[in-house]
Amino acid sequence: MTESRSDGTMWHFSQSVHADEAQGHFSELLRNVASTVDELGNVQVYDMTFKHEITTDDEYLTVTIYYDKIDAPNLSVIRTDRFRTEPNT
């Protein structure tokens, strides 16, 4: 099966874990997301969003990754300097 997409679009996936009183769910979610990104192969990650969703039945932590497939030999993550602060001199 050949995967295709329109120009100007990108791939994405979301993963969630149950959020309850126990500690460690956010770390578990990030490990799961990192593992999935590794399994995707050669991708370029453009954005990552996080949300804490409360429904009538439960609470969930969700991460969504937006990425594109590339032919480079290694995973490439886009980095920006917009959040960098200069040290005080």
A tleap script that builds the chain and sets N, CA, C and O, in Angstrom:
source leaprc.protein.ff14SB
mol = sequence {
  NMET THR GLU SER ARG SER ASP GLY THR MET
  TRP HIE PHE SER GLN SER VAL HIE ALA ASP
  GLU ALA GLN GLY HIE PHE SER GLU LEU LEU
  ARG ASN VAL ALA SER THR VAL ASP GLU LEU
  GLY ASN VAL GLN VAL TYR ASP MET THR PHE
  LYS HIE GLU ILE THR THR ASP ASP GLU TYR
  LEU THR VAL THR ILE TYR TYR ASP LYS ILE
  ASP ALA PRO ASN LEU SER VAL ILE ARG THR
  ASP ARG PHE ARG THR GLU PRO ASN CTHR
}
set mol.1.N position { 0.831 -1.172 0.000 }
set mol.1.CA position { 0.000 0.000 0.000 }
set mol.1.C position { 0.882 1.243 0.000 }
set mol.1.O position { 1.830 1.332 0.781 }
set mol.2.N position { 0.585 2.178 -0.847 }
set mol.2.CA position { 1.337 3.414 -0.948 }
set mol.2.C position { 0.598 4.509 -0.198 }
set mol.2.O position { -0.585 4.752 -0.439 }
set mol.3.N position { 1.303 5.169 0.714 }
set mol.3.CA position { 0.704 6.287 1.429 }
set mol.3.C position { 0.896 7.538 0.607 }
set mol.3.O position { 1.973 7.758 0.053 }
set mol.4.N position { -0.124 8.355 0.520 }
set mol.4.CA position { 0.006 9.600 -0.228 }
set mol.4.C position { -0.689 10.705 0.550 }
set mol.4.O position { -1.514 10.451 1.428 }
set mol.5.N position { -0.341 11.914 0.213 }
set mol.5.CA position { -0.973 13.076 0.826 }
set mol.5.C position { -0.931 14.219 -0.155 }
set mol.5.O position { -0.160 14.192 -1.114 }
set mol.6.N position { -1.750 15.218 0.074 }
set mol.6.CA position { -1.779 16.398 -0.785 }
set mol.6.C position { -0.636 17.324 -0.418 }
set mol.6.O position { -0.177 17.337 0.725 }
set mol.7.N position { -0.176 18.103 -1.397 }
set mol.7.CA position { 0.818 19.125 -1.102 }
set mol.7.C position { 0.258 20.088 -0.070 }
set mol.7.O position { -0.925 20.427 -0.107 }
set mol.8.N position { 1.101 20.527 0.843 }
set mol.8.CA position { 0.665 21.475 1.863 }
set mol.8.C position { 0.072 20.822 3.095 }
set mol.8.O position { -0.370 21.514 4.012 }
set mol.9.N position { 0.057 19.516 3.125 }
set mol.9.CA position { -0.447 18.821 4.307 }
set mol.9.C position { 0.698 18.063 4.963 }
set mol.9.O position { 1.765 17.898 4.372 }
set mol.10.N position { 0.471 17.607 6.180 }
set mol.10.CA position { 1.473 16.801 6.858 }
set mol.10.C position { 0.772 15.695 7.630 }
set mol.10.O position { -0.440 15.726 7.842 }
set mol.11.N position { 1.560 14.730 8.041 }
set mol.11.CA position { 1.054 13.614 8.823 }
set mol.11.C position { 0.924 14.035 10.282 }
set mol.11.O position { 1.572 14.985 10.720 }
set mol.12.N position { 0.087 13.325 11.030 }
set mol.12.CA position { 0.021 13.532 12.471 }
set mol.12.C position { -0.485 12.267 13.150 }
set mol.12.O position { -1.142 11.433 12.527 }
set mol.13.N position { -0.175 12.139 14.419 }
set mol.13.CA position { -0.756 11.092 15.245 }
set mol.13.C position { -0.928 11.633 16.654 }
set mol.13.O position { -0.232 12.562 17.062 }
set mol.14.N position { -1.852 11.049 17.387 }
set mol.14.CA position { -2.089 11.420 18.773 }
set mol.14.C position { -2.018 10.175 19.638 }
set mol.14.O position { -2.399 9.083 19.216 }
set mol.15.N position { -1.524 10.355 20.853 }
set mol.15.CA position { -1.512 9.280 21.834 }
set mol.15.C position { -1.985 9.835 23.152 }
set mol.15.O position { -1.709 10.988 23.487 }
set mol.16.N position { -2.706 9.007 23.911 }
set mol.16.CA position { -3.265 9.427 25.192 }
set mol.16.C position { -2.980 8.396 26.259 }
set mol.16.O position { -2.793 7.213 25.975 }
set mol.17.N position { -2.950 8.867 27.498 }
set mol.17.CA position { -2.908 7.986 28.663 }
set mol.17.C position { -3.952 8.483 29.637 }
set mol.17.O position { -4.333 9.653 29.634 }
set mol.18.N position { -4.402 7.567 30.469 }
set mol.18.CA position { -5.372 7.885 31.509 }
set mol.18.C position { -4.706 8.788 32.549 }
set mol.18.O position { -3.591 8.506 32.988 }
set mol.19.N position { -5.362 9.843 32.934 }
set mol.19.CA position { -4.831 10.757 33.961 }
set mol.19.C position { -5.600 10.535 35.250 }
set mol.19.O position { -6.793 10.830 35.330 }
set mol.20.N position { -4.921 10.019 36.249 }
set mol.20.CA position { -5.557 9.866 37.553 }
set mol.20.C position { -4.619 10.405 38.624 }
set mol.20.O position { -3.689 11.149 38.310 }
set mol.21.N position { -4.840 10.052 39.850 }
set mol.21.CA position { -4.046 10.591 40.953 }
set mol.21.C position { -2.616 10.053 40.992 }
set mol.21.O position { -1.753 10.668 41.618 }
set mol.22.N position { -2.348 8.929 40.343 }
set mol.22.CA position { -1.007 8.337 40.370 }
set mol.22.C position { -0.028 9.199 39.576 }
set mol.22.O position { -0.401 9.834 38.589 }
set mol.23.N position { 1.219 9.212 40.016 }
set mol.23.CA position { 2.264 9.978 39.342 }
set mol.23.C position { 2.834 9.189 38.161 }
set mol.23.O position { 2.700 7.967 38.109 }
set mol.24.N position { 3.456 9.871 37.232 }
set mol.24.CA position { 4.198 9.220 36.170 }
set mol.24.C position { 3.478 9.060 34.853 }
set mol.24.O position { 4.069 8.564 33.893 }
set mol.25.N position { 2.220 9.462 34.770 }
set mol.25.CA position { 1.489 9.266 33.516 }
set mol.25.C position { 2.026 10.142 32.393 }
set mol.25.O position { 2.077 9.701 31.244 }
set mol.26.N position { 2.429 11.376 32.699 }
set mol.26.CA position { 2.965 12.247 31.668 }
set mol.26.C position { 4.276 11.683 31.124 }
set mol.26.O position { 4.502 11.690 29.914 }
set mol.27.N position { 5.143 11.193 32.022 }
set mol.27.CA position { 6.402 10.579 31.584 }
set mol.27.C position { 6.139 9.353 30.721 }
set mol.27.O position { 6.817 9.141 29.715 }
set mol.28.N position { 5.164 8.552 31.109 }
set mol.28.CA position { 4.791 7.371 30.321 }
set mol.28.C position { 4.331 7.787 28.931 }
set mol.28.O position { 4.709 7.167 27.937 }
set mol.29.N position { 3.522 8.828 28.862 }
set mol.29.CA position { 3.026 9.319 27.574 }
set mol.29.C position { 4.180 9.775 26.684 }
set mol.29.O position { 4.219 9.438 25.501 }
set mol.30.N position { 5.114 10.535 27.243 }
set mol.30.CA position { 6.247 11.006 26.442 }
set mol.30.C position { 7.124 9.853 25.958 }
set mol.30.O position { 7.614 9.881 24.829 }
set mol.31.N position { 7.324 8.844 26.799 }
set mol.31.CA position { 8.093 7.665 26.357 }
set mol.31.C position { 7.377 6.948 25.216 }
set mol.31.O position { 8.015 6.525 24.252 }
set mol.32.N position { 6.062 6.811 25.320 }
set mol.32.CA position { 5.289 6.162 24.256 }
set mol.32.C position { 5.363 6.944 22.952 }
set mol.32.O position { 5.513 6.359 21.880 }
set mol.33.N position { 5.259 8.268 23.044 }
set mol.33.CA position { 5.338 9.115 21.849 }
set mol.33.C position { 6.722 9.003 21.217 }
set mol.33.O position { 6.837 8.869 19.999 }
set mol.34.N position { 7.778 9.056 22.041 }
set mol.34.CA position { 9.145 8.933 21.518 }
set mol.34.C position { 9.340 7.595 20.817 }
set mol.34.O position { 9.972 7.537 19.763 }
set mol.35.N position { 8.812 6.536 21.381 }
set mol.35.CA position { 8.923 5.219 20.767 }
set mol.35.C position { 8.206 5.189 19.414 }
set mol.35.O position { 8.721 4.618 18.452 }
set mol.36.N position { 7.042 5.791 19.341 }
set mol.36.CA position { 6.291 5.823 18.085 }
set mol.36.C position { 7.038 6.623 17.025 }
set mol.36.O position { 7.090 6.211 15.867 }
set mol.37.N position { 7.617 7.758 17.402 }
set mol.37.CA position { 8.395 8.561 16.452 }
set mol.37.C position { 9.563 7.735 15.926 }
set mol.37.O position { 9.845 7.759 14.728 }
set mol.38.N position { 10.248 7.003 16.807 }
set mol.38.CA position { 11.345 6.135 16.369 }
set mol.38.C position { 10.868 5.088 15.379 }
set mol.38.O position { 11.560 4.788 14.407 }
set mol.39.N position { 9.686 4.530 15.624 }
set mol.39.CA position { 9.142 3.492 14.743 }
set mol.39.C position { 8.734 4.047 13.372 }
set mol.39.O position { 8.680 3.300 12.395 }
set mol.40.N position { 8.452 5.334 13.297 }
set mol.40.CA position { 8.058 5.945 12.017 }
set mol.40.C position { 9.196 5.980 11.015 }
set mol.40.O position { 8.971 6.050 9.806 }
set mol.41.N position { 10.410 5.930 11.518 }
set mol.41.CA position { 11.561 5.983 10.618 }
set mol.41.C position { 12.018 7.409 10.421 }
set mol.41.O position { 12.076 8.194 11.368 }
set mol.42.N position { 12.342 7.738 9.190 }
set mol.42.CA position { 12.894 9.057 8.863 }
set mol.42.C position { 11.775 10.086 8.738 }
set mol.42.O position { 11.102 10.169 7.711 }
set mol.43.N position { 11.588 10.866 9.796 }
set mol.43.CA position { 10.563 11.898 9.790 }
set mol.43.C position { 11.144 13.211 10.281 }
set mol.43.O position { 12.171 13.241 10.958 }
set mol.44.N position { 10.474 14.285 9.929 }
set mol.44.CA position { 10.821 15.611 10.413 }
set mol.44.C position { 9.630 16.092 11.234 }
set mol.44.O position { 8.529 16.243 10.706 }
set mol.45.N position { 9.850 16.331 12.524 }
set mol.45.CA position { 8.783 16.756 13.418 }
set mol.45.C position { 8.670 18.272 13.349 }
set mol.45.O position { 9.661 18.985 13.510 }
set mol.46.N position { 7.448 18.762 13.109 }
set mol.46.CA position { 7.215 20.190 12.985 }
set mol.46.C position { 6.566 20.797 14.224 }
set mol.46.O position { 6.811 21.959 14.545 }
set mol.47.N position { 5.742 20.020 14.921 }
set mol.47.CA position { 5.036 20.572 16.072 }
set mol.47.C position { 4.590 19.433 16.978 }
set mol.47.O position { 4.434 18.290 16.547 }
set mol.48.N position { 4.390 19.780 18.245 }
set mol.48.CA position { 3.888 18.832 19.240 }
set mol.48.C position { 2.936 19.611 20.138 }
set mol.48.O position { 3.299 20.662 20.666 }
set mol.49.N position { 1.723 19.102 20.312 }
set mol.49.CA position { 0.763 19.758 21.191 }
set mol.49.C position { 0.413 18.830 22.340 }
set mol.49.O position { 0.511 17.609 22.223 }
set mol.50.N position { 0.006 19.422 23.447 }
set mol.50.CA position { -0.354 18.671 24.641 }
set mol.50.C position { -1.688 19.190 25.159 }
set mol.50.O position { -1.937 20.396 25.157 }
set mol.51.N position { -2.543 18.275 25.601 }
set mol.51.CA position { -3.778 18.722 26.233 }
set mol.51.C position { -4.170 17.765 27.349 }
set mol.51.O position { -3.880 16.569 27.309 }
set mol.52.N position { -4.827 18.324 28.329 }
set mol.52.CA position { -5.394 17.568 29.445 }
set mol.52.C position { -6.898 17.633 29.254 }
set mol.52.O position { -7.515 18.680 29.447 }
set mol.53.N position { -7.482 16.506 28.873 }
set mol.53.CA position { -8.896 16.469 28.523 }
set mol.53.C position { -9.703 15.847 29.653 }
set mol.53.O position { -9.374 14.770 30.151 }
set mol.54.N position { -10.752 16.534 30.046 }
set mol.54.CA position { -11.654 16.024 31.077 }
set mol.54.C position { -13.005 15.759 30.417 }
set mol.54.O position { -13.639 16.666 29.878 }
set mol.55.N position { -13.429 14.501 30.470 }
set mol.55.CA position { -14.729 14.120 29.927 }
set mol.55.C position { -15.669 13.805 31.088 }
set mol.55.O position { -15.268 13.859 32.251 }
set mol.56.N position { -16.885 13.485 30.779 }
set mol.56.CA position { -17.832 13.126 31.845 }
set mol.56.C position { -17.451 11.815 32.509 }
set mol.56.O position { -17.843 11.558 33.647 }
set mol.57.N position { -16.680 10.974 31.800 }
set mol.57.CA position { -16.311 9.670 32.339 }
set mol.57.C position { -14.908 9.614 32.919 }
set mol.57.O position { -14.657 8.819 33.825 }
set mol.58.N position { -13.981 10.438 32.422 }
set mol.58.CA position { -12.579 10.270 32.812 }
set mol.58.C position { -11.739 11.483 32.441 }
set mol.58.O position { -12.247 12.474 31.918 }
set mol.59.N position { -10.421 11.384 32.726 }
set mol.59.CA position { -9.453 12.405 32.353 }
set mol.59.C position { -8.344 11.752 31.548 }
set mol.59.O position { -7.937 10.626 31.835 }
set mol.60.N position { -7.853 12.469 30.528 }
set mol.60.CA position { -6.806 11.943 29.661 }
set mol.60.C position { -5.756 13.008 29.396 }
set mol.60.O position { -6.066 14.196 29.307 }
set mol.61.N position { -4.512 12.570 29.272 }
set mol.61.CA position { -3.418 13.404 28.791 }
set mol.61.C position { -3.163 12.980 27.352 }
set mol.61.O position { -3.023 11.790 27.069 }
set mol.62.N position { -3.103 13.946 26.445 }
set mol.62.CA position { -2.946 13.637 25.023 }
set mol.62.C position { -1.836 14.480 24.410 }
set mol.62.O position { -1.757 15.686 24.648 }
set mol.63.N position { -0.978 13.839 23.619 }
set mol.63.CA position { 0.044 14.521 22.839 }
set mol.63.C position { -0.230 14.236 21.364 }
set mol.63.O position { -0.499 13.097 20.980 }
set mol.64.N position { -0.158 15.286 20.546 }
set mol.64.CA position { -0.288 15.131 19.097 }
set mol.64.C position { 1.022 15.585 18.460 }
set mol.64.O position { 1.540 16.655 18.778 }
set mol.65.N position { 1.550 14.763 17.561 }
set mol.65.CA position { 2.783 15.053 16.832 }
set mol.65.C position { 2.434 15.313 15.373 }
set mol.65.O position { 1.707 14.535 14.755 }
set mol.66.N position { 2.954 16.413 14.823 }
set mol.66.CA position { 2.784 16.757 13.411 }
set mol.66.C position { 4.139 16.584 12.733 }
set mol.66.O position { 5.132 17.166 13.169 }
set mol.67.N position { 4.181 15.790 11.673 }
set mol.67.CA position { 5.460 15.440 11.069 }
set mol.67.C position { 5.320 15.219 9.572 }
set mol.67.O position { 4.217 15.151 9.029 }
set mol.68.N position { 6.474 15.108 8.925 }
set mol.68.CA position { 6.533 14.761 7.516 }
set mol.68.C position { 7.584 13.676 7.347 }
set mol.68.O position { 8.554 13.627 8.103 }
set mol.69.N position { 7.403 12.829 6.385 }
set mol.69.CA position { 8.366 11.766 6.095 }
set mol.69.C position { 9.472 12.345 5.225 }
set mol.69.O position { 9.200 13.088 4.282 }
set mol.70.N position { 10.714 12.008 5.538 }
set mol.70.CA position { 11.854 12.501 4.775 }
set mol.70.C position { 12.764 11.347 4.409 }
set mol.70.O position { 12.613 10.238 4.923 }
set mol.71.N position { 13.708 11.609 3.519 }
set mol.71.CA position { 14.630 10.566 3.075 }
set mol.71.C position { 15.995 10.681 3.739 }
set mol.71.O position { 16.929 9.977 3.356 }
set mol.72.N position { 16.122 11.559 4.726 }
set mol.72.CA position { 17.400 11.731 5.418 }
set mol.72.C position { 17.706 10.489 6.253 }
set mol.72.O position { 16.788 9.755 6.616 }
set mol.73.N position { 18.972 10.244 6.561 }
set mol.73.CA position { 19.334 9.033 7.298 }
set mol.73.C position { 18.937 9.031 8.769 }
set mol.73.O position { 18.870 7.965 9.382 }
set mol.74.N position { 18.671 10.203 9.349 }
set mol.74.CA position { 18.352 10.263 10.765 }
set mol.74.C position { 17.121 11.116 11.013 }
set mol.74.O position { 16.704 11.892 10.154 }
set mol.75.N position { 16.538 10.961 12.216 }
set mol.75.CA position { 15.422 11.799 12.630 }
set mol.75.C position { 15.891 13.245 12.728 }
set mol.75.O position { 16.943 13.522 13.304 }
set mol.76.N position { 15.124 14.151 12.174 }
set mol.76.CA position { 15.454 15.565 12.229 }
set mol.76.C position { 14.306 16.291 12.910 }
set mol.76.O position { 13.153 16.155 12.501 }
set mol.77.N position { 14.608 17.049 13.931 }
set mol.77.CA position { 13.591 17.810 14.641 }
set mol.77.C position { 13.839 19.291 14.385 }
set mol.77.O position { 14.954 19.781 14.563 }
set mol.78.N position { 12.804 19.993 13.971 }
set mol.78.CA position { 12.913 21.424 13.728 }
set mol.78.C position { 13.061 22.129 15.073 }
set mol.78.O position { 12.276 21.898 15.993 }
set mol.79.N position { 14.060 22.980 15.180 }
set mol.79.CA position { 14.269 23.753 16.403 }
set mol.79.C position { 14.151 25.229 16.066 }
set mol.79.O position { 14.619 25.680 15.020 }
set mol.80.N position { 13.530 25.965 16.949 }
set mol.80.CA position { 13.439 27.408 16.763 }
set mol.80.C position { 14.085 28.099 17.946 }
set mol.80.O position { 14.217 27.525 19.026 }
set mol.81.N position { 14.483 29.338 17.725 }
set mol.81.CA position { 15.094 30.128 18.786 }
set mol.81.C position { 14.102 31.113 19.401 }
set mol.81.O position { 14.499 31.985 20.174 }
set mol.82.N position { 12.840 30.987 19.074 }
set mol.82.CA position { 11.891 32.001 19.539 }
set mol.82.C position { 11.690 31.982 21.045 }
set mol.82.O position { 11.218 32.971 21.605 }
set mol.83.N position { 12.036 30.883 21.724 }
set mol.83.CA position { 11.873 30.816 23.168 }
set mol.83.C position { 13.199 30.963 23.895 }
set mol.83.O position { 13.243 30.900 25.124 }
set mol.84.N position { 14.263 31.156 23.160 }
set mol.84.CA position { 15.576 31.288 23.779 }
set mol.84.C position { 15.694 32.663 24.430 }
set mol.84.O position { 15.301 33.676 23.850 }
set mol.85.N position { 16.236 32.680 25.629 }
set mol.85.CA position { 16.486 33.947 26.299 }
set mol.85.C position { 17.981 34.120 26.428 }
set mol.85.O position { 18.717 33.160 26.657 }
set mol.86.N position { 18.413 35.342 26.281 }
set mol.86.CA position { 19.840 35.638 26.393 }
set mol.86.C position { 20.199 35.755 27.860 }
set mol.86.O position { 19.415 36.296 28.640 }
set mol.87.N position { 21.382 35.256 28.263 }
set mol.87.CA position { 21.786 35.361 29.652 }
set mol.87.C position { 22.054 36.822 30.021 }
set mol.87.O position { 22.480 37.628 29.193 }
set mol.88.N position { 21.790 37.131 31.285 }
set mol.88.CA position { 22.059 38.489 31.762 }
set mol.88.C position { 23.555 38.696 31.864 }
set mol.88.O position { 24.272 37.824 32.356 }
set mol.89.N position { 24.037 39.846 31.400 }
set mol.89.CA position { 25.476 40.128 31.488 }
set mol.89.C position { 25.725 41.271 32.439 }
set mol.89.O position { 26.873 41.660 32.649 }
savepdb mol mol.pdb
quit
